Amino acid sequence: MSAQQQKSQPPQYRQTPAPATVIKVSNHVYEVRGGAGANCSFIIGDKGTIVIDAKMDCQSAKDMINAIKKTTDKPITHLILTHSDRDHVNGMTCFPENIDIIAHNNSARHIRKANENIEDKLPLPGMTFHERIDLYSGNLEIDLIYFGHAHTDGDIVVFVPQDKIAIIGDLFFKGRDPLIHMHKNGYSLGLTRVLKKVIDLDAVAYLSGHAEPAAKSEIESLRKTIVDKQDKIKAMVKEGKSLNEVKRAFGISPEKSRWPSLAEVIFLEVAYTWGPIWN
């Protein structure tokens, strides 16, 4: 990828590829960092290995699979997609064909739509759901939970109660504002509602696509930051402030961006798209 292409990518895609590295998080849960795309995870159950997210390209997926094989001899049985962004799903093409791919109904729809515009089609999830699926690998329980629209309209949480670990995809960003995909029906008010439910889980650590494992206090801090920004922008809209005035107040360039800032997303929700739900 050229320097110009890197510059045009949203922040979560601007990662310098590094060798795939496996980090043990708990008795059953491991995180995979490195390669192109988001952090991924895998869970070693009694019956096999469950992988969460698939990297951004085929080679990175292969490198991750090889790293997993060095960690466990239990075969990969499932691939779970936290959502449909390409840095989480494009590597699916290099996963074994006999595994079960699971995603939320809306994420499957987004993948199907993306396939209309690409030559190398992505595998479609064979199992989809709307609210919740509880998987078992022997005695190990793995809960797949949908709390609602947030980063996209298909974000799910993968929760391992026995280890108290929650894998939350792009519901959490550290050190910067979260990214909201309005074109995939994500919205900030939904994100704060979902984060409240994520905080309520009996979890001691949260794994995400673009940060190191986070504590519950860090999720709470992110949620508070978003709520504070929502409150400020809602008050500015009531005062009749324009989008450019709001962006200027938050130090954001007035130029239109391909990837809208959180402040811009909140303004559009309050003033236009989701206005009624804010009242």
C-alpha positions as CSV (number, residue, x, y, z in Angstrom):
1,M,0.0,0.0,0.0
2,S,1.4,3.4,-1.0
3,A,1.9,6.3,1.5
4,Q,-1.0,8.1,-0.2
5,Q,-3.3,5.1,0.2
6,Q,-2.3,4.8,3.8
7,K,-3.1,8.5,4.4
8,S,-6.5,8.0,2.9
9,Q,-7.4,5.1,5.1
10,P,-9.5,5.6,8.3
11,P,-7.4,5.4,11.5
12,Q,-8.1,1.8,12.3
13,Y,-6.6,0.8,8.9
14,R,-3.4,2.7,9.4
15,Q,-1.4,-0.1,10.9
16,T,2.2,-1.0,10.1
17,P,2.1,-4.8,9.5
18,A,4.1,-6.8,12.0
19,P,4.5,-10.5,12.5
20,A,1.5,-12.3,14.0
21,T,2.0,-12.5,17.8
22,V,-0.2,-14.5,20.2
23,I,-0.8,-13.1,23.7
24,K,-2.5,-15.3,26.3
25,V,-5.2,-13.3,28.1
26,S,-6.9,-16.0,30.2
27,N,-7.2,-19.7,30.6
28,H,-9.0,-20.1,27.3
29,V,-8.7,-16.7,25.5
30,Y,-5.8,-15.5,23.4
31,E,-5.3,-12.3,21.3
32,V,-3.5,-12.1,18.0
33,R,-1.8,-8.9,17.0
34,G,0.2,-8.1,13.9
35,G,-0.4,-8.4,10.3
36,A,-2.8,-6.2,8.3
37,G,-6.1,-5.3,9.9
38,A,-7.5,-5.4,13.4
39,N,-6.5,-7.4,16.4
40,C,-8.2,-10.8,16.4
41,S,-8.8,-13.4,19.1
42,F,-9.2,-17.1,19.6
43,I,-10.8,-19.3,22.2
44,I,-9.5,-22.8,22.9
45,G,-12.4,-24.9,23.9
46,D,-12.7,-28.5,24.9
47,K,-13.7,-29.5,21.3
48,G,-11.8,-27.1,19.1
49,T,-10.6,-23.5,18.5
50,I,-13.0,-20.6,17.9
51,V,-11.5,-17.6,16.1
52,I,-12.9,-14.1,16.4
53,D,-12.4,-11.9,13.3
54,A,-10.3,-12.7,10.2
55,K,-7.7,-9.9,9.5
56,M,-7.7,-7.7,6.5
57,D,-6.1,-9.8,3.9
58,C,-5.3,-13.4,3.0
59,Q,-1.7,-13.5,3.9
60,S,-2.4,-12.0,7.4
61,A,-5.1,-14.6,7.9
62,K,-2.7,-17.4,7.0
63,D,-0.1,-16.0,9.3
64,M,-2.6,-15.8,12.1
65,I,-3.8,-19.4,11.5
66,N,-0.2,-20.6,11.6
67,A,0.4,-18.8,14.9
68,I,-2.8,-20.4,16.3
69,K,-1.6,-23.9,15.2
70,K,1.7,-23.2,17.1
71,T,-0.4,-22.5,20.2
72,T,-2.9,-25.4,20.1
73,D,-3.4,-28.6,18.1
74,K,-7.2,-28.3,18.4
75,P,-8.7,-27.6,15.0
76,I,-10.4,-24.3,14.1
77,T,-14.2,-25.1,14.2
78,H,-15.8,-21.6,14.1
79,L,-15.0,-18.1,12.8
80,I,-17.1,-15.4,14.6
81,L,-17.2,-11.9,13.1
82,T,-17.7,-9.0,15.5
83,H,-18.9,-6.9,12.6
84,S,-18.5,-6.4,8.8
85,D,-15.6,-3.9,8.4
86,R,-13.0,-5.1,5.9
87,D,-10.1,-5.1,8.4
88,H,-12.1,-7.7,10.3
89,V,-13.5,-9.9,7.5
90,N,-11.4,-9.8,4.3
91,G,-9.1,-12.5,5.5
92,M,-12.0,-15.0,5.5
93,T,-11.0,-16.2,2.0
94,C,-8.1,-18.0,3.5
95,F,-9.8,-19.8,6.3
96,P,-10.6,-23.5,6.1
97,E,-13.8,-24.1,4.1
98,N,-15.3,-26.6,6.6
99,I,-15.6,-24.2,9.5
100,D,-18.8,-22.5,10.7
101,I,-18.9,-18.7,10.1
102,I,-21.1,-16.8,12.5
103,A,-22.2,-13.2,12.3
104,H,-25.1,-10.9,13.1
105,N,-27.9,-10.7,10.5
106,N,-26.9,-7.2,9.6
107,S,-23.2,-7.9,9.2
108,A,-24.1,-10.8,6.9
109,R,-26.1,-8.3,4.8
110,H,-23.2,-5.8,4.7
111,I,-20.9,-8.6,3.5
112,R,-23.3,-9.7,0.9
113,K,-23.6,-6.1,-0.4
114,A,-19.8,-5.7,-0.4
115,N,-19.5,-8.9,-2.5
116,E,-21.4,-7.1,-5.3
117,N,-18.4,-4.8,-5.9
118,I,-15.4,-7.2,-5.5
119,E,-14.0,-9.9,-7.7
120,D,-12.9,-12.3,-5.0
121,K,-16.1,-12.9,-3.1
122,L,-16.0,-13.3,0.7
123,P,-17.6,-16.4,2.2
124,L,-21.0,-15.6,3.6
125,P,-21.8,-16.5,7.2
126,G,-23.6,-19.8,7.4
127,M,-25.1,-19.0,10.8
128,T,-26.6,-15.6,11.6
129,F,-28.7,-14.4,14.6
130,H,-30.5,-11.3,15.8
131,E,-30.2,-11.2,19.6
132,R,-28.1,-14.0,21.1
133,I,-26.5,-17.4,20.5
134,D,-24.9,-19.5,23.3
135,L,-22.2,-21.8,22.0
136,Y,-20.5,-24.7,23.9
137,S,-17.2,-26.3,23.3
138,G,-17.5,-29.2,25.7
139,N,-18.1,-27.5,29.1
140,L,-16.9,-24.0,27.9
141,E,-19.7,-21.5,27.3
142,I,-19.3,-18.8,24.7
143,D,-22.0,-16.2,24.5
144,L,-22.6,-14.1,21.3
145,I,-24.7,-11.1,22.2
146,Y,-26.2,-8.3,20.1
147,F,-27.0,-5.1,22.1
148,G,-28.0,-2.9,19.2
149,H,-26.8,-0.3,16.7
150,A,-23.4,1.2,17.7
151,H,-20.3,1.4,15.6
152,T,-22.4,-0.4,12.9
153,D,-25.8,-2.0,13.1
154,G,-24.2,-5.5,13.4
155,D,-21.7,-5.3,16.2
156,I,-21.7,-8.3,18.5
157,V,-20.0,-9.0,21.8
158,V,-18.3,-12.4,22.4
159,F,-18.4,-13.2,26.1
160,V,-16.6,-16.0,27.9
161,P,-18.3,-16.1,31.3
162,Q,-15.9,-18.7,32.8
163,D,-12.9,-16.4,32.1
164,K,-14.8,-13.1,32.4
165,I,-13.4,-11.9,29.1
166,A,-15.5,-9.9,26.6
167,I,-14.4,-9.5,23.0
168,I,-16.0,-6.3,21.6
169,G,-14.6,-5.5,18.2
170,D,-14.7,-1.8,17.4
171,L,-17.0,-0.8,20.3
172,F,-13.9,0.5,22.1
173,F,-11.1,2.8,20.9
174,K,-8.4,4.0,23.2
175,G,-6.8,7.5,23.1
176,R,-9.2,8.8,20.4
177,D,-12.8,9.2,19.6
178,P,-14.6,6.1,18.3
179,L,-15.5,5.7,14.7
180,I,-19.2,5.6,13.8
181,H,-20.2,4.1,10.4
182,M,-23.4,6.0,9.6
183,H,-23.5,4.3,6.2
184,K,-23.9,1.0,8.1
185,N,-26.6,2.5,10.4
186,G,-24.2,3.1,13.4
187,Y,-25.0,6.0,15.7
188,S,-23.4,7.5,18.8
189,L,-26.5,7.4,21.0
190,G,-26.7,3.7,20.2
191,L,-23.0,3.3,21.1
192,T,-23.4,4.8,24.5
193,R,-26.4,2.5,25.2
194,V,-24.5,-0.5,24.0
195,L,-21.4,0.4,26.1
196,K,-23.6,0.6,29.2
197,K,-24.6,-3.0,28.6
198,V,-21.0,-4.0,27.9
199,I,-20.0,-2.4,31.2
200,D,-22.8,-4.4,33.0
201,L,-21.2,-7.7,31.9
202,D,-19.3,-9.6,34.6
203,A,-16.0,-9.1,32.7
204,V,-12.6,-8.2,34.0
205,A,-11.0,-7.5,30.6
206,Y,-12.3,-6.3,27.2
207,L,-10.5,-7.2,24.0
208,S,-11.0,-4.8,21.0
209,G,-9.8,-4.4,17.5
210,H,-7.4,-1.6,17.9
211,A,-6.1,-1.4,21.5
212,E,-4.6,-3.5,24.2
213,P,-7.0,-5.3,26.6
214,A,-9.0,-2.7,28.5
215,A,-10.4,-2.7,32.1
216,K,-14.0,-1.9,32.9
217,S,-12.9,1.5,34.1
218,E,-11.6,2.4,30.6
219,I,-14.9,1.4,29.0
220,E,-16.7,3.6,31.5
221,S,-14.3,6.5,30.8
222,L,-14.9,6.2,27.0
223,R,-18.7,6.2,27.5
224,K,-18.5,9.3,29.8
225,T,-16.4,11.1,27.2
226,I,-19.0,10.4,24.5
227,V,-21.9,11.4,26.7
228,D,-20.2,14.6,27.6
229,K,-19.7,15.4,23.9
230,Q,-23.3,14.5,23.1
231,D,-24.6,16.9,25.8
232,K,-22.4,19.8,24.6
233,I,-23.4,19.3,21.0
234,K,-27.1,18.9,21.8
235,A,-27.0,22.2,23.7
236,M,-25.2,23.9,20.7
237,V,-27.9,22.6,18.3
238,K,-30.6,24.0,20.5
239,E,-28.7,27.4,20.4
240,G,-28.9,27.2,16.6
241,K,-25.2,26.5,16.0
242,S,-24.2,25.2,12.5
243,L,-22.2,22.1,11.8
244,N,-19.1,24.3,11.0
245,E,-19.5,26.1,14.3
246,V,-19.7,22.8,16.2
247,K,-16.6,21.5,14.4
248,R,-14.7,24.7,15.1
249,A,-15.6,24.4,18.8
250,F,-14.1,21.0,18.9
251,G,-11.0,21.9,16.8
252,I,-12.1,20.0,13.7
253,S,-11.3,21.2,10.2
254,P,-14.3,22.6,8.4
255,E,-13.4,20.6,5.3
256,K,-15.5,17.6,4.5
257,S,-14.0,14.4,5.5
258,R,-14.6,10.9,4.1
259,W,-14.6,9.6,7.7
260,P,-16.8,12.0,9.8
261,S,-15.5,12.9,13.3
262,L,-17.6,11.9,16.3
263,A,-18.6,15.5,16.8
264,E,-20.0,15.7,13.2
265,V,-21.8,12.4,13.7
266,I,-23.5,13.6,16.9
267,F,-24.5,16.9,15.2
268,L,-26.1,15.0,12.3
269,E,-27.9,12.7,14.7
270,V,-29.3,15.5,16.8
271,A,-30.2,17.9,14.0
272,Y,-31.3,15.5,11.3
273,T,-31.0,11.7,11.1
274,W,-31.9,10.6,14.6
275,G,-33.4,13.8,15.9
276,P,-36.6,12.4,17.4
277,I,-34.8,9.9,19.6
278,W,-32.9,12.8,21.3
279,N,-36.0,14.6,22.4
